[in-house]
Amino acid sequence: MNKLNQKNPWIEYWSTDHIWSHSAFWRKQMEVFIRLTSNIMDYSETDTILDFGCGSGHFAEIMSHRIGSIVCADMSENYIQLCANKFANVSNVNVVEVKPDLSDLYKVGTAFNKVICFSVVHYFPDIDCVTRFLKGIQNIIVPGGKLLIGDIGNNKRSLNDYIKAVLFTLRQGMFLDALRLMTKVTLSDPDYSKIKQGGNSYLHIPDSYFMDISRELGIEITFLSSQLTVNSNYKHVLVEY
Ligand SMILES: C[S@@+](CC[C@H](N)C(=O)[O-])C[C@H]1O[C@@H](n2cnc3c(N)ncnc32)[C@H](O)[C@@H]1O
């Protein structure tokens, strides 16, 4: 295990196969997220999209027939293999493995007009990685391009957030899938809760960080205020380059 892995147990966690790889709930969550943000992202068949931290490729699965092309990028060899198999015969989806320290972001290609990064950045080892990510995207996105960073985790879940989570799953027709996933997490993936520590192991990214980096890089940052995922306490940030 290298220094980075010791600092960040998530790198090891995401490198193995587990319940999230084949989760019906997580796939529905992506469908809902795409639907609820479609007015902002305005997807079209001319889009060239990067899905950074693609996991099992739900975004590409749902969107590949609606948009020009998608690059699925992830640091996990396990997910990269899964996506490579899944999209082997889909001509407009490419799959690229990247390093966890964001040092080889250039590998994913250039001239993207939209980038999706859903439930990923709080697994980064440190805030410098977030900066490297935002700067790296600036090099590979077209002027005016949009980066949507969704479901940024934190450790501040109140009773109200639990109630909102249940209501969200009922509203979006995924209550039973959520229940099934929670049962599976409890019974067959003890590592997840152990590593998550109620969100204490997530990278803390203060709002002020985004405001500062917005000034430094000359990018526009908008915090999206409506609940877009089951995690009502998580943040969603739209970055316009
Ligand atoms: C919760 S999963 C989300 C997967 C996918 N975005 C989805 O919604 O289905 C987190 C993903 O982020 C990836 N990830 C975490 N840190 C990363 C990094 N530094 N570079 C690339 N991928 C990363 C993990 O390997 C994992 O696939």
Ligand as a Chemical Component Dictionary entry (heavy atoms), coordinates in Angstrom:
data_LIG
# 
_chem_comp.id                   LIG 
_chem_comp.type                 NON-POLYMER 
_chem_comp.pdbx_formal_charge   0 
_chem_comp.three_letter_code    LIG 
# 
loop_
_chem_comp_atom.comp_id 
_chem_comp_atom.atom_id 
_chem_comp_atom.alt_atom_id 
_chem_comp_atom.type_symbol 
_chem_comp_atom.charge 
_chem_comp_atom.model_Cartn_x 
_chem_comp_atom.model_Cartn_y 
_chem_comp_atom.model_Cartn_z 
_chem_comp_atom.pdbx_ordinal 
LIG C1  C1  C 0  -19.838 6.397  -5.147  1  
LIG S1  S1  S 1  -18.967 5.901  -6.582  2  
LIG C2  C2  C 0  -19.844 6.866  -7.798  3  
LIG C3  C3  C 0  -19.800 6.222  -9.157  4  
LIG C4  C4  C 0  -20.588 6.917  -10.246 5  
LIG N1  N1  N 0  -20.259 8.306  -10.381 6  
LIG C5  C5  C 0  -22.075 6.724  -10.039 7  
LIG O1  O1  O 0  -22.732 7.639  -9.610  8  
LIG O2  O2  O -1 -22.562 5.620  -10.266 9  
LIG C6  C6  C 0  -17.431 6.775  -6.451  10 
LIG C7  C7  C 0  -16.518 6.547  -7.637  11 
LIG O3  O3  O 0  -15.509 7.554  -7.638  12 
LIG C8  C8  C 0  -14.300 6.950  -8.038  13 
LIG N2  N2  N 0  -13.196 7.807  -7.553  14 
LIG C9  C9  C 0  -12.959 8.187  -6.282  15 
LIG N3  N3  N 0  -11.837 8.937  -6.219  16 
LIG C10 C10 C 0  -11.359 9.033  -7.489  17 
LIG C11 C11 C 0  -10.206 9.676  -8.068  18 
LIG N4  N4  N 0  -9.328  10.321 -7.329  19 
LIG N5  N5  N 0  -10.015 9.560  -9.396  20 
LIG C12 C12 C 0  -10.912 8.867  -10.165 21 
LIG N6  N6  N 0  -11.999 8.229  -9.671  22 
LIG C13 C13 C 0  -12.233 8.318  -8.341  23 
LIG C14 C14 C 0  -14.347 5.581  -7.369  24 
LIG O4  O4  O 0  -13.424 4.678  -7.932  25 
LIG C15 C15 C 0  -15.797 5.195  -7.600  26 
LIG O5  O5  O 0  -15.967 4.542  -8.819  27 
# 
loop_
_chem_comp_bond.comp_id 
_chem_comp_bond.atom_id_1 
_chem_comp_bond.atom_id_2 
_chem_comp_bond.value_order 
_chem_comp_bond.pdbx_ordinal 
LIG C1  S1  SING 1  
LIG S1  C2  SING 2  
LIG S1  C6  SING 3  
LIG C2  C3  SING 4  
LIG C3  C4  SING 5  
LIG C4  N1  SING 6  
LIG C4  C5  SING 7  
LIG C5  O1  DOUB 8  
LIG C5  O2  SING 9  
LIG C6  C7  SING 10 
LIG C7  O3  SING 11 
LIG C7  C15 SING 12 
LIG O3  C8  SING 13 
LIG C8  N2  SING 14 
LIG C8  C14 SING 15 
LIG N2  C9  SING 16 
LIG N2  C13 SING 17 
LIG C9  N3  DOUB 18 
LIG N3  C10 SING 19 
LIG C10 C11 SING 20 
LIG C10 C13 DOUB 21 
LIG C11 N4  SING 22 
LIG C11 N5  DOUB 23 
LIG N5  C12 SING 24 
LIG C12 N6  DOUB 25 
LIG N6  C13 SING 26 
LIG C14 O4  SING 27 
LIG C14 C15 SING 28 
LIG C15 O5  SING 29 
# 
